[in-house]
Amino acid sequence: MLDSPASPLRLALVAEDPLARGALSRALSDAGGESLALVAAGTLVELEAARAEPPDVVLWDVGLRLSEVDGRLEPPELGAPVLALVPDEAAGELALAAGARGLLFRDASPGALLAALQAVARGLAVFEPSLSPVRPTPRASTAAPSSQEPLTPREREVLALLAEGLSNKAIADRLAISEHTAKFHVNAVLAKLGVQRRTEAVVRAARLGLVTL
């Protein structure tokens, strides 16, 4: 996360396509100027070798060849929130399920892209309107199964903090409970939503209208 509003944004750009990578690097450098410290690479390995400091945010261009990913996307794991650039809604769903904190289309303007990166670096979730996980879709508008056990008020609080991307320890600190108790509530939320991962819980909860990203 950014150290302060005056700190340059440390951006790690991962884009396999060299043309896209070059175009994004130039556009962002022109738009950001001295407020941006950008390191770009085609793969995570190349990026690890090139960067000197941990990034504040990762810009991940997923590319166009989604037919080759077998229904899954692997985001760059750099210990920072990820903003994904996607070609369409299907890619957006995959990127969101993979843990992306924000989604924009690949043709987003440099100004919009820079503003989104700043927001994601500060812990916010940013979505192109048509890519928002809470917009009505045939799957999203389906009501929760009647057999689903409802969340308790405390579990709803925990779910809201999960949507903010908080760890178990941070949830415990925010709610003034032990980390063990926070973990218990997180596991209960995952079980009731029928998922195994925290990101999946947030996505499903958003589709059910339990949280707003």
N, C-alpha and C positions, 0 to 999 in steps of 0.2 A: 504494500500500500504506500501511497505517496507520503514522504516525510513531512511535507508542508506544501501549501498552495504555491509557494515560490520555487519549489524544487523542480528541476527538469524531470519530465516524465520519462522513466526508463522503460523503453518499449522493446520487446523481443518480437520480431516478425518472422513467422514460419510460413513459407510459401514454396511449394515444390516447383511450381512453374516459374522459371527464371524471368520470363517476360512480365508476369504478374508481380513478381517480387520486386523487380526493378521499377516498375511503374508505381507501385505502392510506396516504395522507399522514397522516390523522388517527390511524389505528391505530398506525403506526410512531412518530409523534411522541409519542403517549401511552405506548407501550412503551419508547421509547428515552430520552425526557426530554432532559436536557442532554448525554447521551452521543452524541446524533445531531444532525448538521447536514444538513438535508434540503432539496434543491431539486427541485421537480417540474415537469414540462411534458408537453405532448402530443406534441411532435415534437423531434427533435434540434436543429433550428434555434432553437426557442423556448428549449430548455435551454441552449444555448450563450450566448444573450443574457442569460439569467437568472443563471447561476452566476458566482461570483466567483473560486473556486479549483478546481483540478482535483479530481475526485472520487476517493475511495478505492475505490469500488465502484459499479456501475450495477445498478439493479433495473429489469428490462425486462418489462413486462406485454405479452405478445404478442397478447392479445385472443382473440376467439372466431372471427373470420371468416377461417379458414385457406383456405377455398375460393377466396379472392381473391388468394392469394399465389403461385399457380402452382408449388407445391412448393418454394418458397424463402422464407427469412426473412432480412432484413437487420438485423443487430443495431446498436444505437447505438455508434458508434466514438468513445469519449471517452478512450482511453488507460488504461482501468481494466478490471479483470475484471468480467464480466457474470453476474448471477444472473437467470435467466429464469423467469417465472411462466407456466405453460402450462395449457391446458384438458384435454389428454389426451396419450396416449403418442405419437401421430403428430406433434403439435406439438413434443413434447419431442425427438424425433429431428431435426426440422428445426432447432430452436434449438441443439441440440448440434452439428450439422454446421455451423451458422453461427458457432460459436466460443464459445457460452455455457460458462462455467466451472462453473455449477451449475444445477440444475433443481428446481423445486418446483411443486406444483399451485397453481392460483390461489386455492384456499380455505385455504391454509396459515394457521395461527394467527399473530398478530403476534409472539409469543415465539419460535416456531420460525423465522419469517422473519428476525427480528433476529439470532438466533444464526447462521443460515446466511449472512447478509450479513457478519457479523464474520469468519466463517471464510473466505469467498471473498476478502474484502479482504486477508487474510493469506496468500493464495496457495493455499489448500486447495480441493479440488473437493467439492461437496456435492450429493447427489442424493436425491430422494424414493426410497425403496426400490424401488417399482415402475417408476421411471424410470431406474434405474441402467443405464449402458451395458454393464455386465458381467453383468447377469442373463441367464438362459437364455431365448432366443427362438428361433423356427424359423430365423431368419437368423443369429443369434449363435452357435447351437450347431453350425453347419456347420463342419466342419474346414477348415483351410487347404488350398488346392489343393496336390496333391502336386507340381505343377510349380513352386511358389513356392520361390525360392532362400532357404535359411535365413539368418537374421541372424547375424552374427558376434558374439562376446562384446562387443566394443567398440560395435557397432551397437545391441546391446540396452541398453548403458549410455546411449547417446545417446537411444534411444527413451524410456527411463525419465525422462530429464531433459526431453525434449519434453513428456511427460505432466505435468511440473511447470510447464509454460508458460515455460521458459527460452529466451532468445534464443541465437543462435549464439555470441555473445561470452561469455555467462554459462556456456554449455556448455563452451566452451574453457577458461574460468577454473576451472570445477569439475573438469575432467579433466586440467588442466595440459597442454593441447595448444594449437596455434595456432588462431586463428579460421578460417583457411583450411582446416585439417584438420577442424575441427568442421563446417564447411559441407559438406565432401566427405562426411562420414559421414551428415549429415542428408539430403543428396541421395540417398545410397545406400539409406537407410531408406525414403524416399519411393518410390524406384523398386521396391524389393523388395516393398513393400506395395501397389504398384499405384495410388498416389494422387498428387495434385499439391500438396496443401496440408498444412501441419503439423497442423492440427486434424483433418483427415481421417485422417492417419496415426494419431493418438492414438485416434480412434473405432474405426478398423479393428483396431488392435492390441488394444484393450480387448475387442472382440468375438471376437478370436482367442485371448484369454487370455494375451497377451504382456505386458500391463501391467494394473495394478489402479488405478483412479481413486479 
